């Protein structure tokens, strides 16, 4: 498998950064809307109306996950953890609250939640890429382990006569 070019890696990292910042902006904006615009009392009532237990805990958990998680995503810190939690949150919203309404958002459906869950899955897979605190903290160790594991293998280039 050919090594990726620096330009390709830089382009992919830039595009992932843009997507991650957009994802973070959606989460922070949604948390702010739930907390400051609609108000937490409205959130408690909505969760209680759905018949879920501990409506205060669920409502505050949702707002905190989206608000703090969005900030962490923007920084690229604990990206895979936050992405996993957001994906699980949105899958639960689909299953517990929105499935019966169908796909379309205009009918109270779950298309928005599918998009957020899919973004969570993407960032679970790729993490913060090269543009994030995760890479600064954990990337060096990961690259060192990869270099150690591949150092023992001799990979002659295609067309090489060396054995």
QUINOR-V118169 format. One record per backbone hydrogen bond with DSSP energy under -0.5 kcal/mol. CO is the residue of the C=O (numbers start at 1). NH is the residue of the N-H. Records with the same first field share a line. If there is no record, write none. Layout:
# QUINOR-V118169
CO: NH ; NH
This chain:
# QUINOR-V118169
5: 9
6: 10
7: 11
8: 12
9: 13
10: 14
11: 15
12: 16
13: 17
14: 18
15: 19
16: 20
17: 21
18: 22
19: 23
20: 24
21: 25
22: 26
23: 27
24: 28
25: 29
26: 30
27: 31
28: 32
29: 33
30: 34
31: 35
32: 36 ; 37
33: 37 ; 38 ; 39
34: 39
39: 43
40: 44
41: 45
42: 46
43: 47
44: 48
45: 49
46: 50
47: 52
48: 51
54: 58
55: 59
56: 60
57: 61
58: 62
59: 63
60: 64
61: 65
62: 66
63: 67
64: 68 ; 69
65: 69
66: 70
67: 71
68: 72
69: 73
70: 74
71: 75
72: 76 ; 77
73: 76
75: 133
76: 134
78: 82
79: 83
80: 84
81: 85
82: 86
83: 87
84: 88
85: 89
86: 90
87: 91
88: 92
89: 93
90: 94
91: 95
92: 96
93: 97 ; 98
94: 99
98: 101 ; 102
99: 102
102: 110
103: 111
104: 107 ; 109
105: 108
110: 114
111: 115
112: 116
113: 117
114: 118
115: 119
116: 120
117: 121
118: 122
119: 123
120: 124
121: 125
122: 126
123: 127
126: 129
128: 131
130: 132
132: 136
133: 137
134: 138 ; 139
135: 139 ; 140
138: 142
139: 143
140: 144
141: 145
142: 146
143: 147
144: 148
145: 149
146: 150
147: 151
148: 152
150: 153
153: 155
154: 156
157: 160
